Amino acid sequence: MKRLLISMVVALVSVLANAQKFAVLDMAYILKNIPAYERAGEQLNQVSKKWQAEVEALTLEAQTMYKNYQNEVVFLSQEQKKARQDAIMEKEKEAAELKKKYFGPEGELFKKRTALMTPIQEEIYNAVKDIAELRGYQMVLDKTGNSGVIYGSPKADISNEVLQKLGYGR
């Protein structure tokens, strides 16, 4: 019995000695309190709307060309039909290429988002890393994402501390 009790105490001590410290943060809350992030988002929205208008203008032009073609098709020769069809297809292709250029996976919007957001993200990451190393956290979880955090104690939430480290303290 005494041996079992000693074994349990030794096991408990070894588990506690290896206990890891965790912290949670609310990235949405942090980003909401960083003015540069808000400005970057507004800038991205403005440029996105501008580019979307350009794409829509080309698409509308192609649609107008097609409607005109449909109205005049009975009066056109085979060569004229072919020329109009080619022009319509070229305009549609131009609109699709412009859309891909601006909004594709490696498009201008992606590049602009990366250029604007990466410095902010790196600054946040460095602040989180500094706090984690200072307090001895092995892991910091974001409670706003799909990280699977079921419960996060408010005592473990370092969001305000991250904001203070970034100079946006509360």
LINKANOR-V695510 format. One record per backbone hydrogen bond with DSSP energy under -0.5 kcal/mol. CO is the residue of the C=O (numbers start at 1). NH is the residue of the N-H. E is the energy in kcal/mol with one decimal. If there is no record, write none. Layout:
CO_NH_E + CO_NH_E
This chain:
1_5_-2.4 + 2_6_-2.3 + 3_7_-2.3 + 4_8_-2.4 + 5_9_-2.3 + 6_10_-2.6 + 7_11_-2.4 + 8_12_-2.5 + 9_13_-2.6 + 10_14_-2.3 + 11_15_-2.2 + 12_16_-2.6 + 13_17_-2.4 + 14_18_-1.4 + 16_19_-1.0 + 21_138_-2.6 + 21_139_-1.2 + 23_141_-3.0 + 24_158_-2.5 + 25_27_-0.7 + 25_143_-2.9 + 26_30_-2.2 + 27_31_-3.0 + 28_32_-2.2 + 29_33_-1.0 + 30_33_-0.8 + 31_34_-1.5 + 33_35_-0.6 + 34_37_-0.9 + 34_38_-1.5 + 35_39_-2.6 + 36_40_-2.3 + 37_41_-2.3 + 38_42_-2.3 + 39_43_-2.6 + 40_44_-2.5 + 41_45_-2.2 + 42_46_-2.4 + 43_47_-2.3 + 44_48_-2.3 + 45_49_-2.4 + 46_50_-2.2 + 47_51_-2.5 + 48_52_-2.7 + 49_53_-2.2 + 50_54_-1.7 + 51_55_-2.2 + 52_56_-2.8 + 53_57_-2.2 + 54_58_-1.8 + 55_59_-2.4 + 56_60_-2.8 + 57_61_-2.1 + 58_62_-2.3 + 59_63_-2.4 + 60_64_-2.6 + 61_65_-2.5 + 62_66_-2.1 + 63_67_-2.5 + 64_68_-2.6 + 65_69_-2.2 + 66_70_-2.5 + 67_71_-2.1 + 68_72_-1.6 + 69_73_-1.4 + 72_75_-1.8 + 72_76_-0.6 + 73_76_-1.0 + 77_81_-2.8 + 78_82_-2.6 + 79_83_-2.4 + 80_84_-2.6 + 81_85_-2.9 + 82_86_-2.5 + 83_87_-2.2 + 84_88_-2.6 + 85_89_-2.7 + 86_90_-2.4 + 87_91_-2.2 + 88_92_-2.5 + 89_93_-2.4 + 90_94_-2.5 + 91_95_-2.2 + 92_96_-2.4 + 93_97_-2.7 + 94_98_-2.3 + 95_99_-2.4 + 96_100_-2.3 + 97_101_-2.6 + 98_102_-2.4 + 99_103_-3.4 + 100_104_-1.9 + 101_108_-2.5 + 102_109_-2.7 + 104_107_-2.1 + 107_111_-2.2 + 108_112_-2.8 + 109_113_-2.8 + 110_114_-2.5 + 111_115_-2.5 + 112_116_-2.3 + 113_117_-3.0 + 114_118_-2.1 + 116_120_-0.5 + 117_121_-2.8 + 118_122_-2.8 + 119_123_-2.1 + 120_124_-2.3 + 121_125_-2.8 + 122_126_-2.7 + 123_127_-2.0 + 124_128_-2.8 + 125_129_-2.9 + 126_130_-2.5 + 127_131_-2.3 + 128_132_-2.8 + 129_133_-2.7 + 130_134_-2.4 + 131_135_-2.6 + 132_136_-1.2 + 132_137_-2.3 + 139_23_-1.8 + 141_25_-2.4 + 141_143_-0.6 + 145_147_-0.8 + 148_150_-0.6 + 153_156_-1.4 + 153_157_-0.6 + 154_157_-0.7 + 156_24_-1.8 + 156_158_-0.6 + 158_162_-2.3 + 159_163_-2.3 + 160_164_-2.4 + 161_165_-2.3 + 162_166_-1.8 + 163_167_-0.5 + 163_168_-3.3 + 164_167_-1.2
